[in-house]
Amino acid sequence: MPIDVHAHYVPSGILAVLAERAADFGLSLAGTPPRCALHFDYGLKVRPFFPKLIEPVEARLDGMAGQGVTCQVLSVWPDIFAYGLPGAMAVRWHRLLNEKLSELCHRHPGKFALFASLPLPDAAAAAREAEFAVNELGAAGVVVAANVEGVNLGELPLDELWHAAVELEAPVFIHPVQAMPTPRIAKFALTQIAQYTFDTTLCVGSLIFAGVLDRFPELRIILSHGGGAFPWLVGRFDCLHATMDRAAQADVAQAAPSAYARRFHYDTILHSAMHLRWLAELVGTDRMVLGSDYSFPPADLDPVGTVRKAGFSEVETAKILDYNARELMPALRAQYLPEGEVGERSEPGGETGRDR
């Protein structure tokens, strides 16, 4: 039962609400739904929604069937997280996004699950929304952008959120964002090719060097696009960590960056079987989860096939396609394990044990 942990969707219910009262959320609509754009009052202007991001649910289910994917864990479009919204309005905005996406998931149990978005940079508000989403909406985890209005996550005072995520056993899915491209990346698809992966890499560095992973050893983090450039630059990370003036650079990491590589989980969106094998050599197949980036042009249109082409064993393939996601997310374990087995885990190949 392949589970795609990296897929995006904007339910029509969100646009229906905005068509009536966009001003309540600090934005206006440019154009007529569904082919409209969101212009936020604080200055952010997002490009128009495109068809696959807002397609009818029936079309989405057909697309999943064509890929051999049983379930998508859905995030809304990260470009519309709008972290510059004022506090109370940001809370209202993300509650709308999460409730509408949750309604879709509950109408199609077993087909969709939810990664809830959060009103950053307010750590307390984000923690409360995470608690609401997991406990009341049944969210499988939360999704945050790799930067908040240009500031890396590790440089923000977000310990209250990290603590809540640990207590909730909710993985944090980190997704890059660059809603307004800078001149150097405006052409040649460099935003998608390089900037997004670069954004994730900067975020990972900030989390490691700022000591977030040391303070929260049970924090579960999923990285988009195979971890950006972090797996490929880990030697360079180690070199600079060993030679830098750590006091001057505010590097408080207790170990070399490479020691944290297996603390993260990585989606499979690398578009290369060879690089999937290399990633597995670095972090192990138990840290890899299926992803497609469904809706967007750089999506892996055959995510299951890509994993199978990498030449992993059947046990390893089963871990990547299904088992690892259920291990990460209690909501998915409860959904997919037969009645009476919730709390048990069954290793591919037949071994059983208790959740760690």
Residue, then its C-alpha position, 0 to 999 in steps of 0.5 A: m500500500p504505497i504512501d506518498v508523503h509529499a503531495h500538494y492539494v488545495p481543496s475547492g472549499i478554501l477558494a469558496v470561502l475566500a470568494e466570500r470573505a477573503a478580507d477576513f484572512g488579510l488577502s484579496l483574490a486576483g481573478t475569479p476562482p478557481r483560476c485566481a491568485l492570492h494577493f496578501d495585504y502585507g505584500l506577498k503576491v502568489r502566482p495563480f493556482f494551476p489546474k492539478l493543484i485544484e483538480p477535482v478529487e476524482a481526478r486526483l484519485d485517478g492520478m494516484a491509481g495510475q501511479g500505484v499510490t494508495c494514500q497521499v499525505l497532503s500539504v497545501w501549497p507552501d507558497i500560501f503559508a503567508y508567514g508575514l500575516p499578523g498574529a491573529m489573522a495568521v491563526r485564522w488562515h491556517r485553521l481554514l487551510n487545515e480544516k478544509l484539508s481535513e474535511l477532504c481526508h475524512r471524506h476519503p479515509g485511507k486515501f488521504a491524510l493531512f500534514a497541518s500547516l502552522p502560523l509561524p513564526d509564533a511558536a506558541a500559536a504554532a504549537r497550539e495549532a499542531e495540537f488541535a490538528v493532531n488531536e481534533l483533526g487527526a493530522a498525521g504530522v505538520v508541515v513548515a517552510a524551510n524559512v520564515e520570511g527569509v530566516n532559517l528555522g534554526e535561527l528562530p525561537l521555536d522550541e515550544l513548537w519542537h516540544a509540542a511535535v515531540e509530545l504529539e509524536a508528529p513528524v515535521f515535514i520541512h518544505p522549501v519556499q520561494a514564492m517571489p523568485t530573485p533575479r538570478i533564479a527567475k529563468f531556466a527553472l532555477t527556482q525548482i532545480a536549485q533554489y528549493t534544494f538550497d533552501t532546504t540545505l540552509c534550513v538543515g544547517s541551521l537546525i544542526f548548528a543551532g542545537v535543535l536536534d540536540r535539545f530535542p533528540e526525539l524530534r522527527i523531521i522529514l526533508s523534501h527532495g531527498g534532503g536538498a544538498f545536505p547529503w551531498l555536502v555533508g563532508r563539507f559540513d563536517c569540515l567547517h564544523a571542525t575548523m570554524d570558531r564555534a563561539a563566533q559562529a554560534d555553532v553549538a552542535q554537540a557532534a559533527p553534522s554527519a552524525y545527524a544524517r540519520r536523524f532526518h527522514y528523506d523523501t525519494i524525489l531525486h529523479s535518479a535511481m543511482h542517487l536513491r541508492w547513494l542516499a540509502e548508503l548514507v542514511g539507510t533505507d529505514r530513513m527514506v519515504l516515498g514522495s512524488d511532489y504531485s501537482f507540480p511540474p518537477a513531480d516524479l510521475d512514477p514514484v513507485g517505479t523510481v524506487r523499484k528501479a533503484g534495485f533495493s531488496e523487496v524488504e527495503t522497497a516495502k520499507i520505503l513505499d509503506y512501512n517507514a511512513r507508518e512507523l513515522m506517523p501514529a495516525l497512519r499506523a492506526q489507519y492501516l493496521p488491522e483492528g487489534e494490532v494498533g500499537e504493534r509494528s510488523e517489519p517487512g519480512g515478518e518480524t514483529g515488535r513494539d513501537r519505539 
